[in-house]
Amino acid sequence: MEPYAEVEESYRRFAAEAADSPTFTAWALGVAGDPEVQAWIRTLPDLKQQPNLVFAAARHHGVPAPGPYDGLRAALLADGPGGPIRATVLARATQTNEVGRLATLVPAFAGFDGPLALLEVGASAGLCLYPDRWGYAWSTASGDVLLGDEPRLPCRVSGPAPLPTHLPEVAWRGGIDLNPLDVTDPDATGWLETLVWPEQDERRARLRQAVAVARADPPSIVRGDLLTELPGLVARASSYGTVVVFHSAVIAYLPPDLRLDFDRMVRGLVADGACHWVSNEGPQVLPSVTRTGPPIPEGHPTFVLGIDGQMVAQTHGHGRALRWVG
């Protein structure tokens, strides 16, 4: 998803990305063909116009999902300047924190000498900082590769992915976020559940398990801007082990000029030997990473997994598939 795209284009793109949610596909296509609702959405700040945020806010205030587009349409058009849906859109963010992505990130982590000091950019509640607390079930052409105990995160794998034989050793886990979510706060974790797409009960159950894991051992998450805080946190984490800066579906929320600033900064840290860098973003988000791998057709719904600035794989946005190309 490109949060800064024009409304009609953004919702058409989201309809393709949300193909496994019939409700969100129908809602997104409905918005893309509805000038009145588009006009309502355009009154929001650019970064707040994104489909997942608008849809989650509507659901938060009672719009049924699964449910017809007409229900969403009526609720949005009835929501005036001080309306509750608008207020929620302005106050909240799409901090999905999908732990299923670990099934695609762990093979990238496997190439680094441990113990690891994991530093997540845009950590939300920090649920993806626990790769050592989950099991994995990678389905390959040669059969299933299982690692760790249940619950296992499933992932279809193609290509010569370096699937690890042991769980990562994590000595320290921390993160940065403009608005960290407290895993002990029912309102914060309830919002995370609202962000899960309507038909995806398996993801909802996995989220609850991830919250339980994080509550038992809360991570250290700093409130602040990643461009300001990252170098200092990398230095702090270095005393614990090999520093791995990682992020997934986060840099897309920076304006394009700040994406370039982030790219330059983290490449500088890697060049200095201060950390490794694992990125997992849409193809257009970090062009310097995307262009190091095979071409990706325009509009193809995939994430690009990079290690130290080089594309190594294409991944499903929620971690269900990994196509290794590196």
C-alpha positions, 0 to 999 in steps of 0.5 A: 500500500502507498499511503500517499497515493491519490484516493481513488488509486489508493483504494483500487490498489488496496482492493487488489492487496486485500484479495483474501478479504471479500469485505475489504475488497468490496469496500475498497472498490466501492470507495474507488467508484464513489465520488461522494465518499472520496470527497469525504476522505479527501477532507482528512490529512493525506496520511490519514486517508489510507483504506485500512485506517478508515475501514478500521475506524468505521468498524470501531464505531459499529459498521458491521464487517463482514457487511455490505459497502452501503453500511460503510458508505452511510456511516462515513457520509453521516460523520460530520466535521466532529464525528466519531469516525473522523476523530478516531481516524485522526487519533489512531494509526495503522500499527498492524504489528502482524507477527506472521511476518516473522516467518519471512524475517527469520530466514534473513536473521539466520545469516547473522552471528548471534546473539542478536540485539533486535531493534525494530523501527516502527515497533508499535506494541513490539509484537514482532520482537519475539522471533525466538518465542514462536515456531515455524512451519515452512512449506517447500517443494521438498516438504515441510520444514518445521522449527520450534514448538507450537504455535507455528507460523505458516509460510509457503516457500519457493527458491533457495531460502536459507531456512534456519535449523535453530531459533535465533538467540536474542539477547536484547529487543527494543524499538522506536515508534512515534506512538508506542502501544502498551501491550498491557492496555486493553484499549491499545490491543483492542485497536490492534484487533480492529486492524485485523481484516474481518474474515481473518480469524486465524490472524486475530487468534495469533495476535492475541497469542502475540500480545500474551507473549509480549505482556510476559516480557515487555520490550523496550520501545522508545517514543520518538522519530526514527530519523532522530533516535535510531543512531543512539539506539544502535549504539546502545544495543551494540553492547548486547550483541549483533545489532539488527535494525529491521522494519516491515510495512513501516517506511511507507508511512514516511513522506518520500523525501524522508524515506530517502533520508532513512535509506541514506542513514541506515546504509551509513550505519551498515557501512560503518559496521554498526548494524545489519539491516533487514527491510520488508516493504512495498516495491516502491518504498525503498527503490534502492533495494528493489532495483537490486533484484529481479523486476517486479511487474507494476501493481504486483502485490508483494513486499521486497525483503532486503538484507543490508540494502540488497533484495533477497526475496519477495514476501506476502504482506502478512508473512504467508509466502516467501520467494527467495531470489537472493 
